[in-house]
Amino acid sequence: MSFNPEDHTGGLCGLANFGATCYLNSLLQALFSNNYLLDFILNGKYNLNDKNKDIHLLKEIKELMEIVWKQNCIIAPKKFVHTFSQMEKMDLNEQNDPDEFYEKIMNYLYEETCELIENCEDNEWNKYFKNKHSYINEQFYGQYKSDITCLECNHSSLTYNPYISLKLELVSSSIINCLKSHLSWENDITYTCEKCKCENKAKKRFTILKVPNVFVVTLKRYTNFGQKKDTVIEYPLLFEIDNVKLELYAIISHMGNHVYCGHYTSYVKNMKNSEWYHIDDNNIEKIDIDSIDKSDVYMLFYKKIM
């Protein structure tokens, strides 16, 4: 049975900030509003592959999800932060990048639930994951192909990699145009051809081969020195990639001028009433999604329309 928000009385909870955990709070709000993850975790559709291990991130997230969907309240996710800090061997009560920690969370959930699948098809996807698969990598990971073509001998070098969030350069004020640019040919790249050894006469292109059911876009708002680019970005609430229809359900915004300072908050589309809410740690406010500051938008979370 799939997760049904109407069967629960909660779904809209604030999270206490322990000093600098706004980046984690914003991420958790995106996870609490994702029906794919809720169905997987709350309905117990997984097997922990190392049950004897002392700590599991999945158990900590499940405990929070159960509280969130039981009643609307304010939660102090202290145990989650403590456990996650132990696993990462670092103090998480410091400002961090939510994109980086989204990937960490998904990787932990994959590692804790993956199982070896015998007789897998011999393809790049299965090779990368070494035939170990989970609901997590099947639903939350996409795959792209990188094609570097030598302009001297026309030799192509192909590599295949998964992605959890697609990182887009801010080359336009439109996410769709940023995505088109990301998938177009880039000329005059620094490259030595593996066949003819010619240097720097090559072009490169990314192609999306697999669109995950949870499609996350991260905007490259920060320079190499961590300074923020305040580009106003337009984004669709609904759009389609390769016949996969996607709906926006959460946004993480960053207020500040540097990646490691400022403040992260989230905007989530409530699964029960389809209204949008701005969640700033323990503060929750219903908002018009068109009214938000689009120069602060950092991560956008889309999910496949069932």
C-alpha positions in Angstrom: 0.0 0.0 0.0 1.4 3.4 -1.0 1.8 6.3 1.5 -1.4 8.3 1.8 -1.1 11.7 3.6 -4.9 11.7 4.3 -4.3 8.7 6.7 -2.2 10.9 8.9 -3.0 14.0 11.1 0.4 15.7 10.8 2.8 16.5 7.9 3.7 20.1 8.8 6.3 20.5 11.6 8.9 23.0 12.4 12.5 21.9 13.3 14.6 23.5 16.1 17.9 24.9 15.0 20.9 24.0 17.2 22.9 27.1 16.2 23.9 26.4 12.5 21.8 23.4 11.4 19.4 25.3 9.1 20.9 23.6 6.1 20.0 20.2 7.6 16.5 21.4 8.7 15.8 22.6 5.1 16.9 19.2 3.7 14.8 17.3 6.1 11.7 19.3 5.1 12.2 18.3 1.5 12.5 14.6 2.6 9.4 14.8 4.8 7.4 16.0 1.8 8.5 13.3 -0.7 5.9 10.6 -1.2 8.5 8.2 -2.7 10.7 8.3 0.4 7.8 8.3 2.8 6.3 5.3 1.2 9.7 3.5 1.2 10.5 4.2 4.8 7.2 4.5 6.7 5.7 1.4 5.0 8.9 -0.6 5.7 9.7 -1.5 2.1 13.3 -2.1 2.8 15.8 -4.5 4.4 18.7 -3.1 6.3 21.7 -5.0 5.0 23.7 -4.6 8.2 21.2 -5.0 11.0 24.0 -5.6 13.6 25.4 -2.1 13.0 25.0 0.2 16.0 23.6 3.2 14.0 21.6 3.6 10.8 20.7 7.0 9.3 17.5 5.4 7.9 16.3 4.6 11.4 16.9 8.2 12.5 15.0 9.6 9.5 12.2 7.1 10.1 11.8 8.2 13.7 11.5 11.9 12.6 9.1 11.0 9.8 6.8 9.2 12.2 6.7 12.2 14.5 6.1 14.7 11.6 3.2 12.8 10.2 1.6 12.0 13.6 0.9 15.6 14.5 1.9 19.1 13.6 4.3 20.4 16.2 7.9 21.6 16.7 10.6 18.9 16.7 14.1 19.1 18.1 16.1 16.7 15.8 18.9 16.4 18.2 19.3 12.6 18.0 19.4 12.8 14.2 22.1 15.4 14.2 24.1 13.5 16.8 23.9 10.2 14.9 24.7 11.9 11.6 27.7 13.7 13.2 29.0 10.3 14.5 28.7 8.8 11.0 30.4 11.7 9.3 33.0 12.1 12.1 32.5 15.8 12.2 30.5 18.5 14.0 27.4 19.1 11.9 26.4 22.2 14.0 28.3 24.4 11.6 27.2 26.0 8.4 27.4 23.5 5.5 26.2 23.1 1.9 22.8 21.4 1.7 23.6 20.0 -1.8 26.6 18.2 -0.4 24.6 16.8 2.5 21.7 15.8 0.4 24.1 13.5 -1.6 25.5 12.2 1.7 22.1 11.3 3.1 21.0 9.6 -0.2 24.3 7.7 -0.3 23.8 6.4 3.3 20.3 5.3 2.6 21.5 3.5 -0.5 24.4 1.8 1.3 22.1 0.7 4.2 19.5 -0.8 1.9 21.2 -2.1 -1.2 21.2 -5.8 -2.1 23.3 -7.8 -4.5 21.2 -8.7 -7.5 22.4 -11.8 -9.4 22.4 -12.0 -13.2 22.1 -8.3 -13.8 22.3 -7.0 -17.3 25.8 -6.1 -18.3 25.5 -2.3 -18.7 27.1 0.8 -17.3 24.4 1.4 -14.7 24.9 -2.0 -13.1 28.7 -1.8 -13.4 28.8 1.4 -11.5 26.7 0.0 -8.6 28.5 -3.3 -8.8 25.1 -5.0 -9.2 24.0 -3.7 -5.7 20.7 -2.1 -6.0 18.1 -0.5 -3.8 14.9 1.5 -4.1 17.0 4.5 -3.4 19.4 4.4 -6.4 16.5 3.3 -8.6 14.3 6.2 -7.6 16.7 9.0 -6.6 19.7 8.5 -8.9 19.8 9.5 -12.5 22.4 8.8 -15.1 24.2 10.9 -17.7 26.6 10.2 -20.5 29.7 12.4 -21.1 30.9 12.5 -24.7 34.3 14.1 -25.5 34.9 14.1 -29.2 38.3 15.0 -30.7 38.0 17.5 -33.5 41.2 16.2 -35.2 40.4 12.5 -35.6 36.7 12.4 -34.5 37.4 9.8 -31.8 34.8 9.9 -29.0 35.5 9.1 -25.4 32.3 8.1 -23.5 31.8 7.9 -19.8 28.7 7.1 -17.8 28.0 8.4 -14.3 25.0 8.6 -12.0 23.9 11.9 -10.4 21.8 12.6 -7.4 21.4 16.3 -8.1 22.1 18.0 -11.4 24.4 21.0 -11.0 23.6 23.8 -13.4 25.7 26.9 -14.2 23.8 30.2 -14.0 24.2 31.1 -17.7 20.6 32.4 -17.9 17.7 33.7 -15.8 15.7 30.5 -16.7 16.4 27.1 -15.4 15.2 25.5 -18.6 17.8 27.5 -20.5 20.4 26.6 -18.0 19.5 23.0 -18.5 19.7 23.3 -22.3 23.1 24.9 -22.0 24.3 22.2 -19.7 23.3 19.6 -22.3 24.8 21.4 -25.3 28.2 21.0 -26.9 31.1 22.8 -25.1 33.9 23.7 -27.5 37.7 24.1 -27.1 38.0 22.1 -23.9 41.3 21.2 -22.3 41.8 17.6 -23.4 44.4 15.2 -24.8 42.9 12.7 -27.2 43.5 9.1 -26.1 43.8 8.0 -29.8 45.7 10.7 -31.8 47.2 12.5 -28.7 46.1 15.9 -30.1 45.7 18.5 -27.4 42.8 20.9 -26.7 41.0 20.4 -30.0 37.9 18.7 -28.7 34.3 19.3 -27.7 32.2 17.9 -24.9 28.6 17.2 -24.2 26.4 15.7 -21.5 23.3 13.7 -22.3 20.8 12.6 -19.7 20.1 8.9 -20.1 18.0 8.3 -17.0 15.6 10.8 -15.3 15.1 9.8 -11.7 11.6 9.9 -10.2 13.0 12.5 -7.8 14.8 15.0 -9.9 16.9 17.6 -8.0 18.5 20.7 -9.5 21.2 22.6 -7.7 22.2 26.0 -9.0 25.9 26.9 -9.0 25.4 30.1 -7.2 28.9 30.2 -5.6 32.2 31.2 -7.1 35.4 29.3 -6.4 35.9 31.6 -3.5 32.4 30.8 -2.1 30.9 34.2 -3.0 27.2 34.1 -4.0 25.8 35.1 -7.4 22.4 36.8 -6.9 21.0 35.9 -10.2 17.2 36.0 -10.3 16.1 32.6 -11.7 12.8 31.6 -13.2 11.7 28.0 -12.8 8.6 26.0 -13.9 6.3 24.4 -11.4 5.7 21.6 -14.0 7.9 20.5 -16.9 8.9 17.4 -18.8 12.2 15.7 -19.7 12.2 12.7 -22.0 8.5 12.1 -21.5 8.9 12.2 -17.7 6.5 14.7 -16.3 7.9 16.5 -13.2 6.3 18.6 -10.5 8.0 21.0 -8.2 7.4 20.1 -4.5 10.2 21.7 -2.5 12.8 24.5 -2.7 15.8 25.3 -0.6 16.8 29.0 -0.5 19.9 30.7 0.8 19.9 34.2 2.3 23.5 35.5 2.5 26.5 36.3 0.4 28.7 33.3 1.0 28.2 29.5 0.8 29.3 29.0 4.4 27.4 31.9 6.0 23.9 33.2 5.9 20.8 31.2 6.4 19.0 28.3 4.6 15.2 27.9 4.6 12.8 25.7 2.7 9.5 26.1 0.7 7.4 22.9 0.6 4.2 22.0 -1.1 2.0 20.4 1.5 0.8 16.9 0.4 -2.6 17.3 2.1 -3.9 20.6 0.9 -1.4 21.4 -2.0 -0.6 24.8 -0.4 2.9 26.2 -0.3 4.6 26.9 3.0 7.8 28.7 3.9 9.5 26.8 6.7 12.3 28.7 8.5 13.5 26.2 11.2 10.6 26.2 13.7 8.6 29.0 11.9 5.9 28.0 9.4 4.0 30.4 7.1 1.6 29.8 4.2 2.9 31.7 1.2 2.3 32.3 -2.5 5.1 30.5 -4.3 5.3 33.2 -6.9 6.2 35.8 -4.2 9.5 34.3 -3.1 12.9 35.9 -3.7 14.1 34.1 -6.8 17.7 35.4 -6.3 18.0 33.2 -3.2 16.7 29.9 -4.8 19.5 27.3 -4.5 18.0 23.8 -4.8 14.8 22.7 -6.5 13.2 19.3 -5.8 10.9 17.8 -8.5 9.1 14.5 -8.4 7.6 12.4 -11.2 3.9 12.8 -11.6 2.3 9.4 -11.0 
